[in-house]
Every structure is written in structure tokens, then in C-alpha cells.
């Protein structure tokens, strides 16, 4: 079982971190009282495996004394329940800016004369917990996408590839409209059209005869190679920015021949590089 304790400064991104971990198949609970942590871990361990990845958020909202939390962590160790502490922090200037944007009140506002003083007080209170942290993320200069990428690198299932960005390659016909979910759109209507060859018209780009026709004059092959040079370069960059899925749409006139052949060939290249791939051909069933 993977057990993560998320803590840190208010306004440093704990809730966002929990949300991203939830997207990575962690079962997340916000503000669980410290005395309940060992009991919850016990229930998870005794379950059928549904809660084998758990992330709990705890901070000064549960109290300013962390003795209870440290005791709960000691109990987890006695239970042989491995855990990791993720500590989120940011500069005082960044946190002040975020609070001004959200107009929320700091949890220690009533105990300080200013927001800056409240942040300093919280930083002092959390110092012992920070010292025990396994991972520390300073979100001061991290965009939402960058934070997601950092968390994926730290806690993603690298052995299974489940946390890698999924790539969806789809073909379509422009006469039926561009797919609304498309991130990248490429037009292959410049290629010779099998529609005007009587024996190829009833076939699709998944048939060998149509694929041979699309690639026979060299233009299809050159386009595919140039397209792969671009897409192959882009994929890791999108993943680094925290994107979890990318939709690449290839279009021709009707979505039966050229776009299908190119989309399928591109998908094979993407899959060969180890990217999780989903391939679809939206307009094959349309006239």
C-alpha cells in the first residue's frame, strides 16, 4: 500500500496536489484528524486492494500542535505501514499574492496582526514536520501544469507506464467538422484521393490497397516522416508540462481514406515509442 501524507503552508498548493494525486488513482482525504490516520490505514490494508494508494491532507486546520500527528506516524511505523510525507511550500510573497487573488482568510489570521505574520507563524509551526518530509515541493514558480508533472515524476507508476500521457490519434472528414476535442489538427487533403479510383472507393485507409495508394508517390511517406519529426519532438514536451492526454486529429475530405491511412501509420510510430495510444476513425461509418 502507498500512503502519502500531504502537508505544508496554506496557499502552497496542497489541495491541487491532492487533486492531481487523485487523478493518478490515489484515494484522497482532506483534513483527516490525526488520531484516525492509523485506523484508516488499518482499514485500507484489510480491504480488497481498492485503497492501495492513499493520500491524506493534514495541516494547521487540525490544530497547531503536531504531537498527535507524529504519534500517528509512529503508530504507522509500528504497523509496518510505509508512508511518505509530501511538504508543500512557497515564498511569502507568492502566498500573499494567492490570498489576495482568492480573498480567502488565512487559518492563523486571528493569531497574527498581518497576513505576512500569519505565514511566518505557520512556517515556524510546521518546521518540525518539514524536517521529517520525504519530498518537498516549492510551488512558487510552478504553473499548475508543471506541478502536475512534478507529482507524476515523484509518485507516478513508472513500472507500468499508467501515468504517462495518453495519446489519441483520430481521423476525420472536414465535411463533417473538425473534432472539438482535438489538440493538434493536420490536413492531408493535398494527397492523391483514393475516392476517385473506382476499386478503392468502397475501401478504407485500413485496407492495404488504400494505404499503398496513399504512400505510393512518396508524398505520403515524406509527410508522415515530417509529421513524426514534429509529433515525436512534441510528445515529451507536452508531458513535461503536465498534460495527461493529447488528441491528434488527421483530416481529409470524407474521413474514409487518406486521413485514416495517415492516422493509423502515425499511431504505429507513436505506439512503437512506448506511448499509451488510442486510435479511432470518427467518420468511417458516414457517407
C-alpha positions in Angstrom: 0.0 0.0 0.0 1.2 3.5 -0.9 0.5 6.0 1.9 1.2 9.7 1.4 0.8 12.5 4.0 0.4 15.9 2.3 1.1 18.9 4.4 2.6 22.3 4.2 1.9 26.0 4.1 -1.6 27.3 3.5 -1.7 28.6 -0.1 1.2 26.5 -1.2 -0.9 24.1 -3.3 -1.9 21.2 -1.0 -5.4 20.9 -2.4 -4.1 21.0 -6.0 -1.5 18.3 -5.2 -4.3 16.1 -3.7 -6.4 16.7 -6.8 -3.6 15.6 -9.1 -2.8 12.6 -7.0 -6.5 11.7 -7.2 -6.2 11.7 -11.0 -3.3 9.3 -10.5 -5.6 6.8 -8.8 -4.9 7.8 -5.2 -7.8 7.8 -2.8 -7.6 11.3 -1.2 -9.0 12.6 2.1 -8.7 16.2 3.2 -8.2 17.2 6.8 -8.5 13.7 8.4 -7.9 14.1 12.2 -4.5 12.7 13.2 -5.9 10.0 15.6 -7.9 8.5 12.8 -4.9 8.0 10.5 -3.7 4.6 11.9 -7.3 3.3 12.0 -7.9 4.4 8.4 -4.6 2.8 7.3 -5.7 -0.4 9.0 -9.0 -0.5 7.2 -7.2 0.1 3.9 -4.7 -2.6 4.5 -7.5 -5.1 5.3 -9.5 -4.2 2.2 -9.6 -5.9 -1.2 -7.0 -3.5 -2.6 -9.3 -0.7 -3.6 -7.5 1.7 -1.4 -3.9 0.6 -2.1 -2.9 4.2 -3.0 -3.9 6.7 -0.3 -3.1 10.4 0.2 -4.2 12.4 3.3 -4.0 16.1 3.7 -3.2 17.5 7.1 -2.2 21.0 8.2 -2.7 23.7 10.8 -6.5 23.4 10.4 -6.3 20.2 12.6 -4.5 22.2 15.3 -1.2 23.9 15.9 0.3 21.0 17.9 1.6 18.2 15.7 2.3 15.8 18.5 -0.8 13.9 17.6 0.3 13.6 14.0 3.8 12.5 15.0 2.2 9.9 17.3 0.0 8.7 14.4 3.1 8.3 12.2 4.9 6.4 14.9 1.9 4.0 15.0 2.0 3.6 11.3 5.7 2.5 11.6 4.8 0.0 14.3 2.1 -1.3 11.9 4.8 -1.7 9.2 2.8 0.7 7.1 5.2 2.6 4.9 4.4 6.2 4.3 5.9 9.3 2.7 5.4 12.9 3.7 5.0 15.5 0.9 5.5 19.0 2.1 4.2 21.9 0.0 5.7 25.4 0.5 6.1 28.7 -1.4 7.6 32.1 -0.8 5.8 34.5 1.4 5.3 36.9 -1.5 3.7 34.1 -3.6 1.4 33.1 -0.8 0.3 36.7 -0.1 -0.4 37.1 -3.8 -2.5 34.0 -3.9 -4.5 35.0 -0.9 -5.2 38.4 -2.4 -6.5 36.7 -5.6 -8.8 34.3 -3.8 -9.8 36.7 -1.0 -9.7 33.8 1.5 -8.7 34.2 5.1 -5.5 32.5 6.4 -6.2 29.8 9.0 -4.0 31.7 11.5 -5.3 35.2 10.7 -6.8 35.7 14.1 -3.5 34.9 15.8 -1.5 37.4 13.8 -1.6 41.1 13.0 -1.0 40.7 9.3 -1.0 38.1 6.6 2.7 38.2 6.4 3.0 37.5 10.2 0.5 34.6 9.9 2.5 33.0 7.1 5.7 33.3 9.2 3.9 31.8 12.3 2.6 28.9 10.2 6.1 28.3 8.7 7.5 28.2 12.2 4.8 25.8 13.4 5.3 23.4 10.5 9.1 23.3 10.7 9.3 20.0 12.7 7.0 18.4 10.1 9.1 19.8 7.2 12.2 18.2 8.7 10.5 14.8 8.5 9.3 15.3 4.9 10.4 12.8 2.3 9.5 15.2 -0.6 9.4 19.0 -0.6 7.9 21.0 -3.4 8.3 24.7 -3.6 5.4 25.8 -5.8 6.4 29.5 -6.0 7.4 29.3 -9.7 5.4 26.2 -10.7 2.4 26.5 -13.0 -0.5 24.2 -12.5 0.8 22.0 -15.4 4.3 22.0 -14.0 3.1 21.0 -10.6 1.2 18.1 -12.1 4.3 17.0 -14.0 6.5 17.1 -10.8 4.0 15.0 -8.9 3.8 12.5 -11.8 7.6 12.1 -11.7 7.5 11.7 -7.9 4.5 9.4 -7.4 3.6 8.0 -10.9 3.7 4.3 -11.6 6.8 4.3 -13.7 6.9 0.5 -13.8 3.5 0.2 -15.6 3.5 3.4 -17.6 0.0 4.1 -16.4 0.9 7.7 -15.5 2.3 8.5 -18.9 0.4 10.9 -21.1 -2.1 9.1 -23.3 -2.1 9.9 -27.0 -5.3 9.7 -29.0 -4.9 9.7 -32.8 -8.2 10.0 -34.7 -9.1 10.5 -38.4 -12.0 12.6 -39.5 -13.6 14.2 -42.6 -13.6 18.0 -42.8 -17.1 17.9 -44.4 -18.3 16.6 -41.1 -16.5 19.2 -39.0 -13.2 19.3 -37.0 -13.3 17.3 -33.7 -13.9 19.6 -30.8 -11.6 17.7 -28.6 -8.6 18.0 -30.9 -5.4 19.5 -29.6 -3.5 19.2 -32.9 -5.1 19.1 -36.4 -3.4 18.2 -39.6 -4.9 18.4 -43.1 -4.0 15.7 -45.6 -6.3 16.7 -48.4 -3.2 17.5 -50.6 -2.5 13.8 -51.0 -3.9 11.9 -54.0 -7.5 10.9 -53.2 -8.4 7.2 -53.5 -12.1 8.2 -53.7 -11.6 8.8 -57.4 -10.3 5.3 -58.0 -13.4 3.1 -58.5 -11.9 -0.1 -57.0 -10.6 1.8 -53.9 -13.7 3.9 -53.2 -15.6 1.3 -51.1 -12.4 0.5 -49.1 -10.9 2.5 -46.2 -7.5 3.6 -45.2 -7.2 0.5 -43.1 -7.1 -1.6 -46.2 -3.6 -2.4 -47.7 -4.7 -1.3 -51.2 -5.6 2.2 -50.0 -2.5 2.5 -47.8 -0.3 1.6 -50.8 -2.1 4.2 -52.9 -1.7 6.9 -50.3 2.0 6.3 -49.9 2.9 5.2 -53.5 4.1 8.5 -54.9 6.4 9.5 -52.0 4.4 12.4 -50.8 2.5 10.4 -48.2 5.8 8.9 -46.8 7.5 12.3 -46.7 4.6 13.9 -45.0 4.4 11.1 -42.4 8.1 11.4 -41.7 8.0 15.1 -41.3 4.8 14.8 -39.1 6.5 12.2 -36.9 9.6 14.5 -36.5 7.2 17.2 -35.2 5.0 14.9 -33.1 7.9 12.9 -31.7 9.5 16.1 -30.5 6.3 17.5 -29.1 5.1 14.5 -27.0 7.7 14.6 -24.2 7.3 18.4 -24.1 3.6 18.2 -23.5 4.1 15.5 -20.9 6.7 17.7 -19.1 4.0 20.4 -18.9 1.7 18.1 -17.1 -0.7 17.2 -19.9 -2.3 13.8 -19.2 -3.8 13.3 -22.7 -3.2 14.6 -26.2 -5.6 14.3 -29.1 -4.1 14.4 -32.6 -6.6 14.7 -35.4 -5.9 13.9 -39.1 -8.4 15.1 -41.6 -9.2 14.6 -45.2 -12.4 15.3 -47.2 -14.7 12.5 -46.1 -12.6 10.7 -43.4 -12.5 7.4 -45.2 -9.2 7.0 -47.0 -6.2 9.4 -46.7 -6.8 10.6 -43.1 -7.4 7.0 -41.9 -4.2 5.7 -43.6 -2.0 8.5 -42.2 -3.6 8.4 -38.7 -3.0 4.6 -38.5 0.6 4.9 -39.6 1.3 7.8 -37.2 -0.3 5.8 -34.4 2.0 2.9 -35.1 5.0 5.1 -34.7 3.7 6.6 -31.5 2.9 3.2 -30.1 6.4 1.9 -31.1 7.9 4.6 -28.8 6.0 3.3 -25.8 3.3 6.0 -25.5 -0.1 4.8 -24.4 -2.2 5.0 -27.6 -5.8 5.1 -28.5 -6.7 5.1 -32.2 -10.1 5.9 -33.7 -11.7 6.8 -37.0 -14.7 9.0 -36.4 -16.2 9.2 -39.8 -15.7 5.7 -41.3 -19.4 4.9 -40.9 -20.6 8.1 -42.6 -21.3 8.8 -46.2 
